Amino acid sequence: MAQTEYIGAGALARLSEIIAEHNAQKIFLVVGKSSYQASGAEAVLAPILASLAVTRFDELGALTLEEHVTEGLSVYKKCAPDLVVAVGGGHVLDAAKAINAMGNRVPLVAVPTTGGSGAEATPFAVIYKAGVKTSLDGPEVLPTYAIIDPLLIASTPRTAAIASGLDALCQALESLWAKGATNESRGYATEALELVVPTLKTAVDTRDPAALDSLARGAHCAGKAIAISKTTAAHALSYGLTYRFGIPHGIAAALLMPPLMRINKVMLPVSAEDIESLLRHCDVGPLSRFGVKRSDAASLSDGVDPERLGNNPRALSKEDIQQLYMNIL
Ligand SMILES: [Fe+2]
């Protein structure tokens, strides 16, 4: 699986090179309803796309639901694009990846506006079908191009910036201990941590350009790491919290990390206490703040994604999982 990357401040303008290379005339543009304008992407892309036939699709919610993908696919088919451009957070990129893989598949350019899910770097897309998290998985899902432009993430609202930064952190950490890890994925995960850990607080608190640059690059590295290793129990246990209680994905995964680290007992460059201190700094959690009760632990445990759970270095029983949720109420 090969992907061409453009990385750095101002990299988004290089979309014009990709359009020229493919002689693209019809563009299917998948964007976040407000992030497209707020990130500054629209201002950069409007002149580049002005002379082309552009079909814009932004009918997406906070999660990628099967009905969004079905709706998007019918718009995609009418458009019959020769290039797909996706600009947004992880759920926007995942929706575009799924629609393109299920359509006739043309080159896809993924541009994250959060730092970030790493979705621009992975060959899978999370889709919720009737409340159940599923993953579309295969080489045809991987975006052909990734454009990482840190200027786009400067305007991410604080809570979304915290959630996406924590997602990148969890993905890098989980990748290191995943059963599916390889030397290559460990290299990407280590690089991701070196970029994300020292800069995450500054990037969220002050939007310092150098910190945002590190975070954007680190999130992309974390995406490349999980593209190989996949994620583990923190992600597996997080999906129900996101779907049922609306807890932002990265926050749900990060709340689960400290108790999971104490169970997995794998040496990592970041400790459970470090994560807890970061969570306090960001003022997120515990689960009860989002309306989760003790009585929800059993049904949450029943809904855990078995595939990602099986990639955890330690087998977890139903009781372990319930206890894990209860530890962070
Ligand atoms: Fe994630």
Residues whose N, C-alpha, C, O or C-beta is under 5 A from the ligand:
A	BS01	LIG	D167
